[in-house]
Amino acid sequence: MKKIVKIVLMLLCLCNTAYQAFAQPGLSEMQQARQDLTSSFFSSLDVSLVLAAVLGIIGAVRIYHNWQMGKERMTADVAAWFFASLFMVLMGAFVRAIFGI
């Protein structure tokens, strides 16, 4: 009984590897995605820098407003807005590195 189970499991594993070879994404799809990203008007790095600047300006205005209203302990707000804009800058560079654009 154990031999039959082992043989069946081995046959299933062999059949599974044959089907996985057909299920892998092709290079043509990756080239198409890269071409779509490079053909756009703005690159991903430019868009991320613009979004980081917008986040920085909005954050600065909100922090200044809270500071003028006398809110205490704004360090969490400052850190949140700073790291949000830093994240956008890093994501633009990351996407550029992944797709090579």
N, C-alpha and C positions, 0 to 999 in steps of 0.2 A: 504494500500500500504506500509506503514512504517513497519507494522508487518511482511509482507512478506519479505521485505528487511532484517529485523533483523533476521528472521528465516534462511534465506539463508546464511547470513553472519555467523551465529552461526554454521550451518552445515558445511560450508567451513572451519571454524576454527577447528572444531572437526575432520574433515577428514584430515586436514593438520597435526595435531599433531600425528595422527596415522602413516602417511607416514614419518614423521621426525624420528620416533623411528627406522625405518629400514635404514635410511640414515646415522646414526651415525657411525663413524669409530670404528672398533672393537679393542679389546685389543691385538688380535693376530698380527695386523699390527704394533702396537707400539712395541710389543716384538720383532718382526722381525727387525724393524728399530734399536732397541737397540742392538740386536745381531749382526747386520751388522756393527754397529759403534764400538762395542767392539772387533770384530774379525779382524779388520784392524791392520796393523803392527804398525802404529803410532797412538797414541791417539790424540784427537782434541786439548788437552792442549799442547802436545809436538809440534804439527804442528804450533799452534798459537805462541808459544814461539820462534820457529825457524824463523817464518815470522817476528815477532817483532824485533828479533836480526838483520835480514837482512835489514829491514826498518831503524833501528837505525844506522847501519853501512853506508848504502847508504846516509842517511840524514846527518850524520856527515861529510862524504866526500864532499857532495855538499855544505854544510854550510862552511866548511873549505876553499873550492875552492872559493866560493863567497867572503869570508872574505879576502882572499889573493888578490883577484882582486879589492878590495876596494869598494865593494858594501855597501851602507849605508842602514840602517834600515832593518836588517835581523831578527828582532824579530818575524815577521810573519812566516818566513821560519822555524825558530827554533821551534816555537809553533806548526806549522803544522806537522813537522816530529816527534816531541815528542808525540803529541796526536795521530798520526797514529800508532805508535808503542804501545802506551798505549791502544788504542782501540783493537789492535790484542790480547794483553794479556788478556784484560777483556772479549773479545768474546770467547776465549778458555775456560776460567773459567765458563762463562755463558752457553756455550754448554755442558760442563761437568756437570753442575748443573741440566740442563734441562733433559738430558738423563740419568743421574745417572751413568756415566762411570768414 
